[in-house]
Amino acid sequence: MERLPHKLQLKLSERLTNGSMRSLKKGGDLIDFSSNDYLGLAGKKMINEATTAILKERNLNENGATGSRLLTGNHILYKELEDFLALYHNSKTALVFNSGYDANIGFFSSVPQRGDIILYDELVHASIRDGIKMSNAKSYKFKHNDLKNLGEKISLSLRAQSRSKDSEIYIVTESVFSMDGDSPDIKALADFCAKNGCYLVIDEAHATGIFGDGKDLVCQLGLEEKVFARIITFGKALGSHGAVVLGSHDLKTYLVNFARSLIYTTALSPHTVASVLSAYQYLETSSSADRLELKENIKYFKEQIQFLNLNGGFIESNSAIHSLIIPRNERVKQVSKNLQSEGFDVKPILSPTVKAGQERLRFCLHSYNTKEEISRVLSITRNLIK
Ligand SMILES: Cc1ncc(COP(=O)(O)O)c(C=O)c1O
């Protein structure tokens, strides 16, 4: 049937009117300032070859997992990967999900219960918000990276809902924010949670593989014991696909029993799990040069924005993500389009993905960007926004 229901047509026209229509574009060969492949692992031949070797050694020939993890899909590589991940990220256990999106909706829809309270940073990723929407707990957002506001919101939420003896408070944030590239004070959050008996949950998608000698930011800070759960994704610096929830034995058992996005879906194929395993083996043994290059590029990028007097427009960040605020969808799209015609892939981030007025160009930096590419993309950007 051709006809789209009227209400849907209206929503699409609204997108057209406010310049936020999305469409799928084919990948190009522009200079990459937009992928999440921060260390270039997605294209590493060594990892590809190691994946094939793992499958061959274990005689794993199936193209697919053949079922969910609770039925026929829990092939031997899952245990190998989960044992590795628990050790590598210094966690009691690890539970692999099909994606970061699945891990977040599975965790947040099943863990916080009716009568519990969830406090989440206003800028957390859509997958966390979607999971929270599916939960029976009450949720409140707090101002971005603002511990004082978090304290106020807790008092307000407790006043709105008298806390019974068994109601729990979950505090949710990201260690590196996907749109701003900045980080909360995780140590202060962990202390706050310990003092107030709250459960701290941290999405480490954009810190994984980069901070903590290739582990994550919680590991770098030595706070593993103080965090209730960490969500690590494999689609960013690992250059692969999937995700893991790190936490206690009881948490893992609970999720295996109640996280619907783990239970009711076909498991990852042996090939995907082998590719995650080999990406991690590479990360552990061979990635320090890639990380150093990325670190140097981040430093150089920051020096250049200072030199070009662009620093006022950029959100302060020490990660691989650097955002330059350029308000209005049409304007930021035009700047991105002009950069593309100069050979640079820098994506515009539009409202409603970010708040209106906070539209931006998001530069993702990589180990494989050259200094020349960085200075050129920034000086062209400066000329475009002058
Ligand atoms: C902070 C954060 N969490 C979770 C996800 C979802 O991860 P995945 O792409 O593996 O579904 C993303 C990716 O976009 C993200 O940026």
The ligand as an SDF file (V2000), in Angstrom:
LIG
                    3D

 16 16  0  0  0  0  0  0  0  0999 V2000
   26.4990    7.0510   24.7890 C   0  0  0  0  0  0  0  0  0  0  0  0
   25.9740    5.9880   23.8730 C   0  0  0  0  0  0  0  0  0  0  0  0
   25.3820    4.9150   24.4130 N   0  0  0  0  0  0  0  0  0  0  0  0
   24.8990    3.9310   23.6500 C   0  0  0  0  0  0  0  0  0  0  0  0
   24.9720    3.9970   22.2770 C   0  0  0  0  0  0  0  0  0  0  0  0
   24.3850    2.9020   21.4470 C   0  0  0  0  0  0  0  0  0  0  0  0
   25.3680    1.9950   21.1050 O   0  0  0  0  0  0  0  0  0  0  0  0
   25.2210    1.0810   19.8160 P   0  0  0  0  0  0  0  0  0  0  0  0
   25.5940    1.9240   18.6400 O   0  0  0  0  0  0  0  0  0  0  0  0
   26.1380   -0.0630   20.0600 O   0  0  0  0  0  0  0  0  0  0  0  0
   23.7820    0.6440   19.7530 O   0  0  0  0  0  0  0  0  0  0  0  0
   25.6090    5.0770   21.6730 C   0  0  0  0  0  0  0  0  0  0  0  0
   25.7870    5.1190   20.2060 C   0  0  0  0  0  0  0  0  0  0  0  0
   25.2900    5.8320   19.4540 O   0  0  0  0  0  0  0  0  0  0  0  0
   26.1130    6.1200   22.4860 C   0  0  0  0  0  0  0  0  0  0  0  0
   26.6800    7.1920   21.9450 O   0  0  0  0  0  0  0  0  0  0  0  0
  1  2  1  0
  2  3  1  0
  2 15  2  0
  3  4  2  0
  4  5  1  0
  5  6  1  0
  5 12  2  0
  6  7  1  0
  7  8  1  0
  8  9  2  0
  8 10  1  0
  8 11  1  0
 12 13  1  0
 12 15  1  0
 13 14  2  0
 15 16  1  0
M  END
$$$$
